[in-house]
Amino acid sequence: MNVVMMLLNVAAIVLVAKLAGRLLARLGQPTVVGEIAAGLALGVVLHSTGMTASVLPADVKVSLEAVATVGLVLFMFTVGCEWDHRLLRSRRRTALTISATTTLLPFALGAGLAWWLATGPYEPAEPLAFVLFFGIAMSITALPVMARIIVERRLSHTVPGGLAVTAAVVTDLLAWVALTLIVALRGDNEPWKLLLTVPYVAILVFGVRPLLSAVRARSSDRGEFGIILAGLFLSAAATEWLGVHYVFGAFLFGALLPRKHEGSVRRHVDEIARLCRTFLLPIFFVLATLEVDLSGFGLGELGVLALILLVAIGGKAGAGYLSARRCGLPRTEAGTVAALLNARGVTELVVLQVGLQIGLLTTRLYSLMVVMALVTTALTGPVLTLLGVRRVPVDGHADEPEPIPISGPAPGPEPELTPGRAQADLPRAA
């Protein structure tokens, strides 16, 4: 392997991604939008000039893919750590209503569009799995990106911010479970391995989780976290061996991490999140978007992209707004919830990568879906600004906020929200 070429690629990827992220952040966008856009632009340039093989040789690409895999495992672990079932204790009825609507409607619309695609422009080898996968991809919300936007806009302790986070948690959990089943039930997996998935999850819940709690009570801070990291990669390896993809093992391990003595591990999780954000995820973005090929797109592809955007935005944002209004939120708050839930970002890229790797998406369709993920995430900031929800610096750095504590409203009795209730009676979104 050409070590010099690999190191030069790493330096170039990180530099370009961070510069693009900061540039877009100054325009009011999350840094992740700039980083994804930078990867997309690099991919377009390399494909159009035919320089991919010379700039990114096969052996260097394999090494960078290994780095991106480690980054993705760590990233999904941090996402799992942020998932907190305690959010459901407050306003559970409203949050569950919104989450159900913003999951089912986008899923139904996405599945309908996928069925048309499967019988028309695209002919997948496994139509049913393709339709189900496409519906799930339309239902996803980028919880980490949305959480960063919530902090930037000072929505953490408002009704819209809390409801959006809680609804996103439920939606993404359902989506990950459904996606796990689709990946597991595909024809090229060994059935006897799939039967071990349920006992594996049971071992994690009833065996590993109590063991980690005991270790955390007795070990030193660094020793404890070393054990957690070892368990994380073992969990990712186990689910990959079971035929369910390593991202699920990483997410599940983070979600099941005991909350007791949380402060002793929190700073390490924050350090991992920062490492992912500044170094590992940009590499994943570039490699993921290198698969995007927009060359030779005609009116047919543009028409499909328009339909994808219509279904994605109409299904997710429309469902979010209507369900929030139905639950009694005023127009501004309902619009805020809808805009937040429409952000797809990094999580969508992870899901699309899974679909590409297991053969459910062609390169052309994958390219269109990546563009959709970028557009829906980029729309969130401008829509919030139109609603009067301003972007403010966080700890003096508006373009690179600190690790996000995903927190909803404090637990308590759910207020009765009726359509006629005065807007002034609710915490303000801005």
C-alpha positions as CSV (number, residue, x, y, z in Angstrom):
1,M,0.0,0.0,0.0
2,N,1.2,3.5,-0.8
3,V,1.3,5.0,2.7
4,V,2.2,8.5,1.5
5,M,-0.8,8.5,-0.8
6,M,-3.1,7.3,2.0
7,L,-1.9,10.0,4.4
8,L,-2.2,12.7,1.7
9,N,-5.8,11.6,1.0
10,V,-6.7,11.7,4.7
11,A,-5.2,15.2,5.0
12,A,-7.0,16.4,1.9
13,I,-10.4,14.9,2.9
14,V,-10.3,16.3,6.4
15,L,-9.1,19.8,5.2
16,V,-11.7,20.1,2.4
17,A,-14.5,18.8,4.5
18,K,-13.8,21.1,7.4
19,L,-13.4,24.2,5.2
20,A,-16.7,23.4,3.5
21,G,-18.4,22.7,6.8
22,R,-17.3,26.1,8.2
23,L,-18.3,27.9,5.0
24,L,-21.8,26.4,5.1
25,A,-22.0,27.0,8.9
26,R,-21.5,30.7,8.2
27,L,-24.5,30.6,5.9
28,G,-26.6,29.2,8.7
29,Q,-26.3,25.5,7.8
30,P,-25.1,22.6,10.1
31,T,-21.5,21.8,9.4
32,V,-22.5,18.3,8.3
33,V,-24.2,19.8,5.2
34,G,-21.0,21.4,4.1
35,E,-19.0,18.2,4.7
36,I,-21.5,16.0,2.7
37,A,-21.6,18.6,-0.1
38,A,-17.8,18.6,-0.2
39,G,-17.7,14.9,-0.6
40,L,-20.4,15.1,-3.3
41,A,-18.4,17.7,-5.1
42,L,-15.2,15.7,-4.9
43,G,-17.0,12.7,-6.2
44,V,-18.4,14.6,-9.2
45,V,-15.0,16.1,-10.1
46,L,-13.2,12.7,-9.8
47,H,-15.9,10.9,-11.9
48,S,-16.1,13.6,-14.6
49,T,-12.3,13.8,-15.0
50,G,-11.6,10.1,-14.7
51,M,-9.0,10.7,-12.0
52,T,-10.5,8.4,-9.4
53,A,-8.1,5.6,-9.9
54,S,-5.0,7.8,-9.8
55,V,-6.1,10.0,-6.9
56,L,-7.6,7.2,-4.9
57,P,-5.9,3.9,-5.9
58,A,-7.7,0.7,-4.9
59,D,-5.4,-0.3,-2.1
60,V,-5.6,3.2,-0.6
61,K,-9.4,3.2,-0.9
62,V,-9.5,-0.2,1.0
63,S,-7.5,1.3,3.8
64,L,-9.7,4.4,4.0
65,E,-12.8,2.2,4.0
66,A,-11.4,0.4,7.1
67,V,-10.9,3.8,8.8
68,A,-14.4,4.8,7.8
69,T,-15.8,1.5,9.2
70,V,-14.2,2.2,12.6
71,G,-15.6,5.7,12.4
72,L,-19.1,4.5,11.6
73,V,-19.0,2.0,14.5
74,L,-18.0,4.7,16.9
75,F,-20.5,7.1,15.5
76,M,-23.4,4.7,15.8
77,F,-22.2,3.9,19.4
78,T,-22.6,7.6,20.2
79,V,-26.0,7.7,18.6
80,G,-27.1,4.8,20.7
81,C,-25.7,6.4,23.9
82,E,-27.8,9.5,23.2
83,W,-30.9,7.4,22.8
84,D,-32.8,7.8,26.1
85,H,-36.0,6.0,26.8
86,R,-36.6,8.5,29.7
87,L,-37.7,11.1,27.1
88,L,-40.9,9.2,26.7
89,R,-42.0,9.9,30.3
90,S,-43.0,13.4,29.4
91,R,-45.6,14.3,26.9
92,R,-45.7,10.7,25.7
93,R,-49.1,10.9,24.1
94,T,-48.3,13.9,21.9
95,A,-44.8,12.6,21.1
96,L,-46.1,9.1,20.2
97,T,-48.8,10.6,18.0
98,I,-46.3,12.7,16.1
99,S,-43.8,9.9,15.8
100,A,-46.4,7.4,14.6
101,T,-47.6,9.8,11.9
102,T,-44.1,10.9,10.8
103,T,-43.1,7.2,10.5
104,L,-46.1,5.7,8.9
105,L,-47.0,8.3,6.3
106,P,-43.5,8.7,4.9
107,F,-43.1,4.9,4.9
108,A,-46.4,4.5,3.0
109,L,-45.6,7.2,0.4
110,G,-42.0,5.9,0.0
111,A,-43.2,2.3,-0.4
112,G,-45.7,3.5,-3.0
113,L,-43.0,5.4,-4.9
114,A,-40.7,2.4,-4.7
115,W,-43.3,0.1,-6.1
116,W,-43.6,2.4,-9.1
117,L,-39.8,2.5,-9.5
118,A,-39.6,-1.3,-9.2
119,T,-42.2,-1.8,-12.0
120,G,-40.9,1.1,-14.1
121,P,-37.4,2.7,-14.3
122,Y,-35.7,0.3,-11.9
123,E,-36.1,-3.5,-11.7
124,P,-34.6,-4.7,-8.4
125,A,-33.8,-8.4,-7.9
126,E,-35.8,-8.4,-4.7
127,P,-38.8,-6.1,-5.2
128,L,-40.4,-6.7,-1.7
129,A,-37.2,-6.0,0.2
130,F,-36.6,-2.9,-2.1
131,V,-40.0,-1.5,-1.4
132,L,-39.7,-2.0,2.3
133,F,-36.2,-0.5,2.4
134,F,-37.2,2.5,0.4
135,G,-40.1,3.2,2.8
136,I,-37.8,3.0,5.7
137,A,-35.3,5.3,4.1
138,M,-38.0,7.9,3.6
139,S,-39.0,7.6,7.3
140,I,-35.5,8.3,8.8
141,T,-34.7,11.5,10.8
142,A,-31.1,12.4,11.5
143,L,-31.2,12.6,15.3
144,P,-27.6,13.7,15.8
145,V,-27.9,16.5,13.2
146,M,-31.3,17.5,14.5
147,A,-29.9,17.7,18.0
148,R,-27.1,20.0,17.0
149,I,-29.7,22.3,15.2
150,I,-31.8,22.3,18.3
151,V,-28.9,23.5,20.5
152,E,-27.9,26.1,17.9
153,R,-31.4,27.5,17.8
154,R,-31.9,27.3,21.6
155,L,-34.8,24.9,21.3
156,S,-33.5,22.4,23.9
157,H,-36.0,23.3,26.6
158,T,-39.0,24.2,24.4
159,V,-42.1,22.2,23.6
160,P,-41.2,21.9,19.9
161,G,-37.6,20.9,20.6
162,G,-38.5,18.3,23.1
163,L,-41.3,16.8,21.0
164,A,-39.1,16.7,17.9
165,V,-36.3,14.8,19.7
166,T,-38.7,12.4,21.4
167,A,-40.5,11.7,18.1
168,A,-37.2,11.3,16.3
169,V,-36.0,8.8,18.9
170,V,-39.1,6.6,18.5
171,T,-39.1,6.9,14.7
172,D,-35.5,6.0,14.3
173,L,-35.7,3.1,16.7
174,L,-38.6,1.7,14.7
175,A,-36.7,2.3,11.5
176,W,-33.6,0.6,12.7
177,V,-35.6,-2.5,14.0
178,A,-37.3,-2.8,10.6
179,L,-34.1,-2.3,8.7
180,T,-32.4,-5.0,10.8
181,L,-35.2,-7.4,9.9
182,I,-34.9,-6.6,6.2
183,V,-31.1,-7.1,6.2
184,A,-31.4,-10.3,8.3
185,L,-34.2,-11.9,6.1
186,R,-32.5,-11.4,2.8
187,G,-31.9,-14.6,0.8
188,D,-28.1,-14.7,1.0
189,N,-28.0,-15.0,4.8
190,E,-27.7,-18.3,6.6
191,P,-30.9,-19.0,8.4
192,W,-29.3,-20.7,11.4
193,K,-27.3,-17.6,12.1
194,L,-30.4,-15.4,12.0
195,L,-32.0,-17.6,14.7
196,L,-29.2,-16.5,17.0
197,T,-30.1,-12.8,16.7
198,V,-32.9,-12.9,19.4
199,P,-30.8,-14.7,22.0
200,Y,-27.9,-12.4,21.2
201,V,-30.0,-9.3,22.0
202,A,-31.2,-11.1,25.2
203,I,-27.6,-11.7,26.2
204,L,-26.9,-8.0,25.7
205,V,-29.9,-6.9,27.8
206,F,-29.8,-9.4,30.6
207,G,-26.1,-10.4,30.7
208,V,-23.8,-7.8,29.3
209,R,-25.7,-4.7,30.6
210,P,-25.6,-5.8,34.3
211,L,-22.0,-6.9,33.8
212,L,-21.1,-3.4,32.5
213,S,-22.9,-1.9,35.4
214,A,-20.8,-3.9,37.8
215,V,-17.6,-3.1,36.0
216,R,-18.4,0.6,36.1
217,A,-18.8,0.4,39.8
218,R,-15.5,-1.3,40.4
219,S,-13.0,-0.3,37.7
220,S,-11.1,2.9,37.2
221,D,-12.4,5.5,34.8
222,R,-10.0,4.6,31.9
223,G,-10.1,0.9,32.5
224,E,-13.8,1.0,32.5
225,F,-14.0,2.7,29.2
226,G,-11.5,0.4,27.6
227,I,-13.7,-2.5,28.5
228,I,-16.7,-0.6,27.0
229,L,-14.8,0.0,23.7
230,A,-13.8,-3.7,23.5
231,G,-17.4,-4.7,24.1
232,L,-18.6,-2.2,21.4
233,F,-16.4,-3.7,18.7
234,L,-17.3,-7.3,19.8
235,S,-21.0,-6.4,19.5
236,A,-20.4,-4.8,16.0
237,A,-18.5,-7.9,14.9
238,A,-21.2,-10.2,16.3
239,T,-24.0,-8.6,14.4
240,E,-22.0,-8.5,11.2
241,W,-21.3,-12.3,11.6
242,L,-24.9,-12.9,12.2
243,G,-25.7,-11.3,8.9
244,V,-27.3,-8.2,10.4
245,H,-24.7,-5.5,9.6
246,Y,-22.2,-4.1,12.1
247,V,-24.0,-0.7,12.5
248,F,-26.8,-2.4,14.4
249,G,-24.5,-4.0,16.9
250,A,-22.8,-0.6,17.5
251,F,-26.1,1.2,18.0
252,L,-27.5,-1.5,20.2
253,F,-24.5,-1.6,22.5
254,G,-24.6,2.2,22.9
255,A,-28.4,2.2,23.6
256,L,-28.0,-0.5,26.3
257,L,-25.1,1.1,28.1
258,P,-26.2,1.5,31.7
259,R,-27.2,5.1,32.6
260,K,-26.0,4.6,36.2
261,H,-22.8,6.5,37.0
262,E,-23.3,8.2,33.6
263,G,-21.0,11.1,34.3
264,S,-17.9,8.9,34.6
265,V,-18.2,7.9,30.9
266,R,-20.0,10.9,29.5
267,R,-16.8,12.8,28.8
268,H,-15.3,9.8,26.9
269,V,-18.4,9.6,24.8
270,D,-18.1,13.3,24.1
271,E,-14.4,12.8,23.1
272,I,-15.4,10.0,20.7
273,A,-18.2,12.2,19.2
274,R,-15.7,15.0,18.7
275,L,-13.2,12.6,17.0
276,C,-16.0,11.3,14.7
277,R,-17.1,14.8,13.9
278,T,-13.7,16.3,13.1
279,F,-11.8,13.3,11.6
280,L,-13.6,10.0,11.0
281,L,-17.0,11.1,9.6
282,P,-15.6,13.3,6.9
283,I,-13.7,10.3,5.6
284,F,-17.0,8.3,5.6
285,F,-18.8,11.2,3.9
286,V,-16.3,11.3,1.0
287,L,-16.2,7.6,0.5
288,A,-20.0,7.4,0.7
289,T,-20.4,10.2,-1.8
290,L,-17.7,8.8,-4.1
291,E,-20.3,6.2,-5.0
292,V,-22.6,9.0,-6.2
293,D,-22.5,9.3,-10.0
294,L,-24.5,12.2,-11.4
295,S,-22.9,12.2,-14.9
296,G,-25.3,11.5,-17.8
297,F,-28.4,12.3,-15.8
298,G,-31.3,13.2,-18.1
299,L,-34.8,14.4,-17.7
300,G,-35.9,11.0,-16.6
301,E,-33.5,11.0,-13.6
302,L,-34.4,14.6,-12.8
303,G,-38.1,13.6,-12.8
304,V,-37.4,10.7,-10.4
305,L,-35.4,13.1,-8.1
306,A,-38.3,15.5,-8.1
307,L,-40.7,12.7,-7.1
308,I,-38.3,11.6,-4.4
309,L,-38.0,15.1,-3.0
310,L,-41.8,15.6,-3.1
311,V,-42.4,12.3,-1.2
312,A,-39.6,12.9,1.3
313,I,-40.5,16.5,2.2
314,G,-44.3,16.2,1.8
315,G,-44.4,12.9,3.7
316,K,-42.1,13.9,6.6
317,A,-42.6,17.6,7.0
318,G,-46.3,17.4,6.1
319,A,-47.0,14.6,8.5
320,G,-45.0,16.4,11.3
321,Y,-46.9,19.7,10.8
322,L,-50.4,18.1,10.6
323,S,-49.9,15.8,13.5
324,A,-48.4,18.6,15.7
325,R,-51.4,20.8,14.8
326,R,-53.8,18.0,15.6
327,C,-52.2,17.7,19.0
328,G,-52.8,21.4,19.6
329,L,-49.5,23.1,18.9
330,P,-49.8,26.6,17.3
331,R,-48.6,27.0,13.7
332,T,-45.1,28.2,14.5
333,E,-44.4,25.4,16.9
334,A,-45.9,22.8,14.6
335,G,-43.8,24.2,11.7
336,T,-40.7,24.0,13.9
337,V,-41.4,20.3,14.7
338,A,-42.0,19.6,11.0
339,A,-38.8,21.3,9.9
340,L,-36.7,19.5,12.5
341,L,-38.0,16.1,11.7
342,N,-37.4,16.6,8.0
343,A,-33.6,16.7,8.5
344,R,-32.0,13.4,7.4
345,G,-28.3,14.1,7.3
346,V,-25.8,11.5,8.5
347,T,-28.3,8.9,9.6
348,E,-29.8,8.7,6.1
349,L,-26.3,8.3,4.6
350,V,-25.7,5.3,6.9
351,V,-29.0,3.7,5.9
352,L,-28.3,4.3,2.2
353,Q,-24.9,2.8,2.5
354,V,-26.4,-0.3,4.0
355,G,-28.9,-0.5,1.1
356,L,-26.1,-0.1,-1.5
357,Q,-23.8,-2.7,0.2
358,I,-26.5,-5.3,0.3
359,G,-27.6,-4.7,-3.3
360,L,-31.0,-3.1,-2.7
361,L,-30.0,0.2,-4.3
362,T,-28.4,0.7,-7.7
363,T,-25.7,3.4,-8.0
364,R,-28.0,5.7,-9.9
365,L,-30.8,5.4,-7.3
366,Y,-28.3,5.7,-4.5
367,S,-27.1,8.9,-6.0
368,L,-30.6,10.4,-6.1
369,M,-31.2,9.5,-2.5
370,V,-28.0,11.1,-1.4
371,V,-29.0,14.3,-3.1
372,M,-32.4,14.0,-1.3
373,A,-30.7,13.6,2.1
374,L,-28.5,16.7,1.4
375,V,-31.5,18.8,0.3
376,T,-33.8,17.9,3.1
377,T,-31.1,18.6,5.7
378,A,-30.1,21.9,4.1
379,L,-33.8,23.1,4.1
380,T,-34.1,22.8,7.9
381,G,-32.1,26.0,8.7
382,P,-33.8,28.3,6.2
383,V,-37.3,27.1,7.2
384,L,-36.5,27.6,10.9
385,T,-35.3,31.1,10.1
386,L,-38.5,31.9,8.2
387,L,-40.4,30.7,11.3
388,G,-38.4,33.2,13.4
389,V,-36.2,30.6,15.1
390,R,-32.8,32.3,15.0
391,R,-29.4,30.6,15.0
392,V,-27.1,31.6,17.9
393,P,-23.5,30.8,18.8
394,V,-23.0,27.9,21.2
395,D,-20.1,28.5,23.6
396,G,-18.8,31.1,21.2
397,H,-18.5,28.8,18.2
398,A,-21.6,28.9,16.0
399,D,-20.1,26.8,13.3
400,E,-18.9,23.9,15.4
401,P,-21.1,23.3,18.5
402,E,-20.0,21.2,21.4
403,P,-21.2,17.6,21.7
404,I,-25.0,17.6,22.0
405,P,-26.9,16.5,25.1
406,I,-30.1,15.2,23.5
407,S,-32.7,16.2,26.1
408,G,-36.3,16.9,26.0
409,P,-38.6,18.7,28.5
410,A,-38.3,17.8,32.1
411,P,-40.5,14.8,33.0
412,G,-43.8,15.7,34.3
413,P,-47.5,15.6,33.5
414,E,-48.4,16.2,29.9
415,P,-50.2,19.5,29.4
416,E,-53.4,19.5,27.5
417,L,-52.7,21.1,24.2
418,T,-55.9,22.1,22.4
419,P,-56.1,23.9,19.0
420,G,-57.6,26.9,20.6
421,R,-55.0,27.4,23.3
422,A,-53.2,30.7,23.1
423,Q,-49.7,30.6,21.6
424,A,-48.4,32.7,24.6
425,D,-49.3,29.8,26.9
426,L,-46.5,27.7,25.4
427,P,-42.8,28.0,25.7
428,R,-41.5,30.1,22.8
429,A,-39.6,28.4,20.0
430,A,-37.3,31.4,19.5
